[in-house]
Amino acid sequence: MRARRDVLGYVIAIVFGCIAVYVDDHNDEVQAAVVVLLVGGLMIGLVGARQRWIAAAVLGTSILVSHLLASRLRMGSEFAQSAPNAAMFLPLVPAFIGAAVGAGLRVFVPRS
């Protein structure tokens, strides 16, 4: 049962990471991508994955990875063409905050 939760946590991280990349690429502002990362982290924490911090790291680095791939492949928007820098690690913050809040809210979820 615990292994299923871990796999589900990674699936959530990948799905919400892809959504965050899409939202980040199609918006001029960062707030929408931050909301997606927070909700994704919250979902990771709520499923009760043991490795929630690793899944949150996968979620938080999704935007960095997409920018790195876009710059290497010379494709994507003007934002992807800029050189990735240390600020690209900032999406880790909402992902980890969401995972921590989700883990805290897990106390209120009844166990079956």
ABEGO torsion letter per residue (X at the ends): XAAAAAAAAAAAAAAAAAAAAAAAAABABAAAAAAAAAAAAAAAAAAGBAAAAAAAAAAAAAAAAAAAAAAAAGBEBAAAABBBBAAAAAAAAAAAAAAAAAAAAAAABBBX
